[in-house]
């Protein structure tokens, strides 16, 4: 029994490793490079960045993120995230506490089911509240090179954030970072060594109960083609309603801020001038910035939908050119400068940051018609699985669903797995060397291939 996977992003690459580890014959078709799609930087272990999603989605993101950490421990930056509601926002931080308590108890339950799920620290410390007086006590403390406690992580926040511009309490939560270059390194080190990857455009057709991909016959087909998934659905005459959204984040450098930071989220209404601001630290003074406004991370014409004629939402030509050929330096610089300005309304001294002209960008697919959807289930046709990942953490549950489907249809013994020994056996040094090489090859600073903090 042979399985073909079209698309070598985080989804296709992860599923290829998952299935191969179970002894299933797999071939992965990718026309560019492995794990090179939309920017991945944050592991949503509870989805606290998104006030608008349902509690069910938040719990799903918690469970999936725990599985993701267990699958890819070498790609995780073990730093907390600070959630802030600015005074300019309509929200109230107190409104988040009930959900945080539910998530804390869900985390406890997952640990009771399997002690290996304890990857977010002590469940009683899943989140911590800080009121203004608590933060003022930290303001004059010395910065810590390798923070260990919640208080130590919050010292740079206390020193540099405009404490008069925000509401209280501030929430520190155990949502960690994830490094896309390290994910790419892991995928390449394993899949290329095994000869599973074919770096070529995939042409697929149905022939009886078989799938023919570039002339090779397969029993089962997995569509993990990212924003181009709809092209495959169209070629096979499957109908699927979906959205595609082009997004970008911006890499900047600030040598004065070259110390240990948590990730920081300043909430704001999506698509407005006060949209959410996301501050993601990397080693040696590099930062990745999101600003959920239409002139920073979002784009005026960047959200498109499928229609009755096609399952493939067609992005305007200038976005496809960005994806395939890269950005014009002038536009990249302008948006990066706006991202710095957006962040500086909350962290004033960050205004001295320098742009690097290398955005992280890509087209994110969203099944259905709800642009706020964040946790997604897999969908199936006959011997055909359609993987539409909105958040990277969903890949393990999708892979497991595929194994269940294969088990039913091809009498393959079902086995659930989370950890893969071959991934765990890779040395941190080898992954770092490869990920720095990948970052440089793609035009990014080498330091972005490193991670700030290990477990």
C-alpha positions as CSV (number, residue, x, y, z in Angstrom):
1,X,0.0,0.0,0.0
2,X,1.4,3.3,-1.1
3,X,0.5,6.9,0.0
4,X,1.2,10.1,-2.0
5,X,1.4,13.4,-0.2
6,X,1.2,16.6,-2.2
7,X,2.8,19.6,-0.4
8,X,5.9,19.6,1.9
9,X,4.9,22.3,4.3
10,X,4.7,21.6,8.0
11,X,1.6,19.5,7.4
12,X,2.8,17.3,4.6
13,X,6.3,16.9,6.1
14,X,4.9,15.9,9.5
15,X,2.4,13.5,8.1
16,X,5.1,11.9,5.9
17,X,7.3,11.3,9.0
18,X,4.4,10.1,11.0
19,X,3.3,7.5,8.4
20,X,6.8,6.4,7.5
21,X,7.5,5.7,11.2
22,X,4.5,3.3,11.2
23,X,6.0,1.4,8.3
24,X,3.7,2.9,5.6
25,X,5.3,3.5,2.2
26,X,5.1,7.2,1.5
27,X,6.2,9.6,-1.3
28,X,6.1,13.4,-0.7
29,X,5.9,15.8,-3.7
30,X,7.0,19.4,-3.1
31,X,7.9,21.8,-5.9
32,X,9.9,24.3,-3.7
33,X,11.4,23.5,-0.3
34,X,10.2,21.8,2.8
35,X,8.4,23.8,5.5
36,X,8.6,27.2,3.6
37,X,5.0,28.4,3.8
38,X,3.3,31.0,6.0
39,X,5.2,32.2,9.1
40,X,5.1,30.0,12.1
41,X,6.3,31.5,15.3
42,X,3.8,30.8,18.1
43,X,2.4,27.6,19.6
44,X,-1.1,28.4,20.7
45,X,-1.3,26.2,23.8
46,X,-4.8,27.5,24.7
47,X,-5.3,30.0,22.0
48,X,-5.2,33.0,24.3
49,X,-4.2,35.3,21.4
50,X,-7.7,34.9,20.0
51,X,-10.5,36.3,22.1
52,X,-13.0,35.7,19.3
53,X,-12.6,31.9,18.9
54,X,-14.8,29.4,20.8
55,X,-13.8,27.6,24.1
56,X,-14.0,24.4,22.1
57,X,-11.3,25.7,19.7
58,X,-9.1,26.9,22.6
59,X,-9.2,23.5,24.3
60,X,-8.4,21.8,20.9
61,X,-5.4,24.1,20.5
62,X,-4.2,23.3,24.0
63,X,-4.3,19.5,23.4
64,X,-2.8,19.8,19.9
65,X,0.0,22.1,21.1
66,X,1.0,19.6,23.8
67,X,1.2,16.9,21.1
68,X,3.2,19.2,18.9
69,X,5.7,19.9,21.7
70,X,6.1,16.2,22.2
71,X,6.6,15.6,18.5
72,X,9.0,18.5,17.9
73,X,10.8,19.3,21.2
74,X,13.9,20.6,19.4
75,X,11.9,23.3,17.6
76,X,10.3,24.9,20.7
77,X,11.3,28.1,22.4
78,X,10.4,27.6,26.0
79,X,9.4,31.1,26.9
80,X,6.0,32.3,28.2
81,X,3.7,34.8,26.5
82,X,2.4,37.9,28.1
83,X,-1.2,38.9,27.2
84,X,-2.0,42.6,27.5
85,X,-5.2,44.6,26.9
86,X,-4.4,48.2,26.0
87,X,-6.5,51.1,27.3
88,X,-7.4,51.8,23.7
89,X,-9.1,48.4,23.4
90,X,-12.7,47.7,24.4
91,X,-11.8,44.4,26.1
92,X,-11.3,43.7,29.8
93,X,-8.5,41.4,30.9
94,X,-10.7,40.1,33.7
95,X,-12.9,38.6,31.0
96,X,-10.1,36.1,30.1
97,X,-9.7,34.6,33.5
98,X,-12.7,32.2,33.5
99,X,-11.4,30.6,30.2
100,X,-7.8,30.5,31.6
101,X,-9.1,28.5,34.6
102,X,-10.9,26.1,32.3
103,X,-7.7,25.6,30.2
104,X,-5.6,25.1,33.4
105,X,-8.0,22.3,34.5
106,X,-8.0,20.8,31.0
107,X,-4.2,20.7,31.2
108,X,-4.3,19.0,34.6
109,X,-6.7,16.4,33.1
110,X,-4.4,15.7,30.2
111,X,-1.5,15.2,32.6
112,X,-3.6,12.7,34.6
113,X,-4.3,10.8,31.4
114,X,-0.6,10.8,30.4
115,X,2.2,12.2,32.6
116,X,4.2,12.9,29.4
117,X,1.8,15.7,28.6
118,X,3.4,17.8,31.3
119,X,5.3,19.9,28.8
120,X,3.9,23.4,29.7
121,X,5.3,23.4,33.2
122,X,3.3,23.0,36.5
123,X,-0.4,23.2,35.6
124,X,-1.0,25.4,38.6
125,X,1.4,27.9,37.0
126,X,-0.2,27.7,33.5
127,X,-1.0,31.3,33.9
128,X,-0.3,34.1,36.4
129,X,-1.9,37.5,36.9
130,X,0.1,40.7,37.4
131,X,-1.5,43.9,38.6
132,X,0.2,47.3,38.3
133,X,1.7,47.2,41.8
134,X,3.2,43.8,41.1
135,X,4.8,45.0,37.9
136,X,6.1,48.2,39.5
137,X,8.0,46.0,42.0
138,X,9.8,44.4,39.1
139,X,10.7,47.6,37.3
140,X,14.0,48.2,39.1
141,X,15.1,44.6,39.2
142,X,18.2,43.6,37.2
143,X,17.6,41.8,33.9
144,X,18.2,38.1,34.1
145,X,20.2,36.4,31.3
146,X,18.4,33.0,31.7
147,X,15.0,33.7,33.3
148,X,13.5,30.8,35.3
149,X,10.5,32.2,37.1
150,X,7.5,34.1,35.9
151,X,8.7,37.3,37.8
152,X,12.1,37.1,36.1
153,X,10.5,36.8,32.6
154,X,8.4,39.9,33.3
155,X,11.3,42.2,34.3
156,X,12.0,43.5,30.7
157,X,8.2,44.1,30.3
158,X,8.2,46.1,33.5
159,X,11.1,48.2,32.4
160,X,10.2,49.0,28.8
161,X,6.4,48.8,28.3
162,X,4.4,52.0,28.8
163,X,2.5,50.9,31.9
164,X,0.1,53.8,31.7
165,X,-1.2,52.7,28.3
166,X,-2.5,49.3,29.4
167,X,-5.2,47.7,31.5
168,X,-4.7,45.3,34.5
169,X,-4.1,42.6,35.2
170,X,-1.5,41.6,32.7
171,X,-1.5,37.8,32.1
172,X,1.6,35.7,31.8
173,X,0.7,32.3,30.2
174,X,2.6,29.2,29.2
175,X,2.2,29.5,25.4
176,X,5.6,29.0,23.8
177,X,7.4,29.9,20.6
178,X,8.0,27.5,17.7
179,X,10.8,28.0,15.2
180,X,9.9,27.5,11.5
181,X,13.6,27.1,10.4
182,X,14.2,24.4,13.0
183,X,11.0,22.6,11.8
184,X,12.4,22.8,8.2
185,X,15.7,21.4,9.4
186,X,14.1,18.4,11.1
187,X,12.0,17.6,8.1
188,X,14.9,17.9,5.7
189,X,17.3,15.9,7.9
190,X,14.9,13.0,8.1
191,X,12.9,13.0,4.8
192,X,15.8,13.7,2.5
193,X,17.9,11.0,4.1
194,X,15.2,8.5,3.5
195,X,14.6,9.5,-0.1
196,X,10.9,10.2,0.6
197,X,10.9,13.7,-1.0
198,X,10.5,14.4,-4.7
199,X,11.2,18.0,-5.5
200,X,8.8,18.4,-8.4
201,X,5.4,19.8,-9.4
202,X,2.8,17.1,-8.8
203,X,0.3,16.3,-11.5
204,X,-2.4,14.0,-10.3
205,X,-5.3,12.0,-11.8
206,X,-7.7,9.3,-10.7
207,X,-7.6,5.9,-12.5
208,X,-10.1,3.4,-11.2
209,X,-9.4,3.1,-7.5
210,X,-5.8,4.3,-7.8
211,X,-4.2,7.7,-7.9
212,X,-1.5,8.5,-10.5
213,X,1.0,11.2,-9.4
214,X,3.6,12.1,-12.1
215,X,3.1,8.6,-13.6
216,X,3.5,6.7,-10.3
217,X,0.6,4.7,-8.9
218,X,-0.7,5.2,-5.3
219,X,-3.5,3.7,-3.2
220,X,-4.2,6.8,-1.2
221,X,-3.7,10.5,-1.8
222,X,-3.2,13.3,0.8
223,X,-3.7,16.9,-0.3
224,X,-1.4,19.1,1.9
225,X,-0.8,21.7,-0.8
226,X,-1.5,24.7,1.4
227,X,-3.1,27.7,-0.5
228,X,-3.0,25.6,-3.7
229,X,-5.1,22.8,-2.2
230,X,-8.1,24.1,-4.2
231,X,-6.2,23.5,-7.5
232,X,-6.0,19.8,-6.7
233,X,-9.7,19.7,-5.7
234,X,-10.6,21.3,-9.0
235,X,-8.4,18.8,-11.0
236,X,-10.2,15.9,-9.3
237,X,-13.6,17.6,-9.5
238,X,-14.1,17.8,-5.7
239,X,-16.1,20.8,-4.4
240,X,-14.8,22.5,-1.3
241,X,-15.6,25.9,0.2
242,X,-12.6,27.7,1.6
243,X,-10.9,31.0,2.1
244,X,-7.2,32.0,1.5
245,X,-5.6,34.9,3.3
246,X,-2.2,36.4,2.5
247,X,-0.3,37.6,5.7
248,X,3.1,38.8,6.6
249,X,5.3,39.4,9.6
250,X,8.4,41.5,9.7
251,X,11.9,40.9,11.0
252,X,13.6,43.9,12.7
253,X,16.7,44.3,14.8
254,X,17.3,46.2,18.0
255,X,20.7,45.8,19.7
256,X,19.6,47.7,22.8
257,X,16.9,45.0,23.4
258,X,19.4,42.1,23.1
259,X,18.3,40.2,26.2
260,X,15.8,37.6,27.3
261,X,12.2,38.6,26.4
262,X,8.9,36.8,26.7
263,X,6.6,37.0,23.7
264,X,4.1,39.8,24.2
265,X,0.7,40.2,22.7
266,X,-1.1,43.6,22.8
267,X,-4.8,42.8,22.0
268,X,-6.7,44.9,19.5
269,X,-9.5,44.6,17.0
270,X,-8.4,42.9,13.9
271,X,-8.3,45.0,10.7
272,X,-8.4,48.3,12.5
273,X,-5.5,50.8,13.1
274,X,-5.4,49.4,16.7
275,X,-5.2,45.8,15.6
276,X,-3.3,43.3,17.7
277,X,0.5,43.8,18.0
278,X,2.6,40.7,18.4
279,X,6.2,40.9,19.7
280,X,8.3,37.7,19.1
281,X,11.9,37.6,20.2
282,X,14.8,35.7,18.5
283,X,18.5,35.6,19.6
284,X,20.9,38.5,19.3
285,X,18.4,41.4,19.2
286,X,16.1,40.1,16.3
287,X,12.4,40.4,16.6
288,X,9.5,39.3,14.5
289,X,6.5,41.7,14.5
290,X,2.9,41.2,13.6
291,X,0.4,44.1,13.5
292,X,-3.1,43.0,12.6
293,X,-3.9,46.1,10.6
294,X,-4.4,46.4,6.8
295,X,-1.1,48.2,6.3
296,X,1.1,45.8,8.3
297,X,0.2,42.1,8.5
298,X,-3.1,42.1,6.8
299,X,-3.8,43.4,3.2
300,X,-6.7,45.2,1.7
301,X,-7.3,42.6,-0.9
302,X,-5.6,39.7,0.8
303,X,-8.6,37.6,1.8
304,X,-10.3,35.7,-1.0
305,X,-12.9,32.9,-1.2
306,X,-13.7,30.0,-3.4
307,X,-16.9,30.2,-5.6
308,X,-19.4,28.0,-7.3
309,X,-17.0,27.4,-10.3
310,X,-13.8,26.6,-8.4
311,X,-12.6,25.3,-5.0
312,X,-9.5,27.4,-5.4
313,X,-9.6,30.9,-4.0
314,X,-7.6,33.1,-6.4
315,X,-5.3,35.6,-4.8
316,X,-4.5,38.7,-6.8
317,X,-1.5,38.4,-9.0
318,X,0.8,40.6,-6.9
319,X,0.5,38.2,-3.9
320,X,1.4,35.2,-6.1
321,X,4.4,37.1,-7.3
322,X,5.5,37.8,-3.7
323,X,5.1,34.1,-2.8
324,X,7.0,32.9,-5.9
325,X,9.6,35.7,-6.4
326,X,9.8,37.6,-3.2
327,X,9.1,41.2,-2.2
328,X,10.1,44.6,-3.6
329,X,12.5,46.0,-1.0
330,X,10.6,49.4,-0.8
331,X,7.3,47.8,0.1
332,X,8.9,45.4,2.6
333,X,10.7,48.3,4.3
334,X,7.6,50.5,4.5
335,X,5.5,47.8,6.2
336,X,8.3,46.9,8.5
337,X,8.6,50.5,9.6
338,X,4.9,50.6,10.2
339,X,5.2,47.5,12.3
340,X,7.9,49.2,14.5
341,X,5.7,52.3,14.9
342,X,2.7,50.1,15.8
343,X,4.7,48.3,18.5
344,X,6.3,51.5,19.8
345,X,3.0,52.9,21.0
346,X,3.3,50.3,23.7
347,X,7.1,49.9,23.9
348,X,8.3,53.5,23.2
349,X,12.1,52.8,23.1
350,X,11.5,50.1,20.5
351,X,11.1,52.9,18.0
352,X,14.9,52.8,17.4
353,X,14.7,49.4,15.8
354,X,16.1,48.8,12.3
355,X,14.2,47.0,9.5
356,X,15.8,44.0,7.7
357,X,13.7,44.0,4.5
358,X,13.0,40.2,4.8
359,X,9.4,39.6,5.7
360,X,8.1,36.2,6.7
361,X,4.9,35.7,4.6
362,X,2.6,33.3,2.9
363,X,-1.0,32.4,2.1
364,X,-3.0,30.8,4.9
365,X,-5.9,28.5,3.9
366,X,-9.1,28.4,6.0
367,X,-11.8,25.8,5.2
368,X,-15.4,27.1,5.1
369,X,-16.3,30.7,5.3
370,X,-15.2,31.8,8.8
371,X,-12.0,33.9,8.7
372,X,-11.7,33.6,12.5
373,X,-11.4,29.8,12.5
374,X,-8.3,28.6,14.2
375,X,-8.7,24.8,15.0
376,X,-9.5,22.7,12.0
377,X,-10.5,19.1,11.4
378,X,-9.4,17.0,8.5
379,X,-11.8,16.2,5.6
380,X,-12.0,13.0,3.5
381,X,-13.2,11.9,0.1
382,X,-12.7,8.3,-1.2
383,X,-9.1,7.3,-0.4
384,X,-8.3,11.0,-0.3
385,X,-7.5,13.2,2.7
386,X,-7.6,16.9,2.6
387,X,-5.4,18.7,5.2
388,X,-6.2,22.4,5.6
389,X,-4.0,23.6,8.5
390,X,-4.7,27.0,10.0
391,X,-2.4,26.5,12.9
392,X,0.7,24.2,12.8
393,X,-0.3,22.4,16.1
394,X,-3.1,20.5,14.3
395,X,-0.7,18.3,12.3
396,X,-0.6,15.5,14.8
397,X,-4.3,15.1,15.1
398,X,-4.6,15.2,11.3
399,X,-1.9,12.5,10.9
400,X,-3.7,10.3,13.5
401,X,-7.0,10.7,11.7
402,X,-5.4,9.6,8.4
403,X,-4.0,6.5,10.1
404,X,-7.5,5.6,11.4
405,X,-8.8,6.0,7.8
406,X,-6.0,3.9,6.4
407,X,-6.7,1.3,9.1
408,X,-10.4,1.0,8.1
409,X,-9.8,0.9,4.3
410,X,-6.6,-1.1,4.0
411,X,-6.6,-3.3,7.1
412,X,-3.5,-1.6,8.5
413,X,-3.2,-2.0,12.3
414,X,-4.1,1.3,13.9
415,X,-1.4,2.7,16.2
416,X,-1.5,6.1,17.8
417,X,1.9,7.8,18.2
418,X,3.0,11.2,19.4
419,X,6.8,11.1,19.8
420,X,8.9,9.8,16.9
421,X,12.2,8.4,18.1
422,X,14.1,9.5,14.9
423,X,13.2,13.1,15.6
424,X,14.2,12.8,19.3
425,X,17.5,11.3,18.4
426,X,18.6,14.3,16.3
427,X,21.1,16.4,18.2
428,X,20.3,20.0,19.0
429,X,23.6,21.0,17.5
430,X,22.9,19.3,14.2
431,X,19.4,20.9,14.0
432,X,20.9,24.3,14.8
433,X,23.5,24.0,12.1
434,X,21.0,23.0,9.5
435,X,18.4,25.6,10.5
436,X,20.9,28.4,10.4
437,X,21.9,27.3,7.0
438,X,18.2,27.3,5.9
439,X,17.6,30.7,7.3
440,X,20.6,32.2,5.5
441,X,19.6,30.4,2.2
442,X,16.1,32.0,2.4
443,X,17.6,35.4,3.0
444,X,17.0,35.7,6.8
445,X,19.5,36.4,9.6
446,X,21.4,33.2,10.7
447,X,20.4,33.9,14.3
448,X,16.7,33.2,13.4
449,X,17.7,29.5,13.0
450,X,18.7,29.4,16.7
451,X,16.3,29.2,19.6
452,X,16.3,31.4,22.6
453,X,15.6,28.9,25.3
454,X,15.6,25.2,25.7
455,X,13.4,23.3,28.3
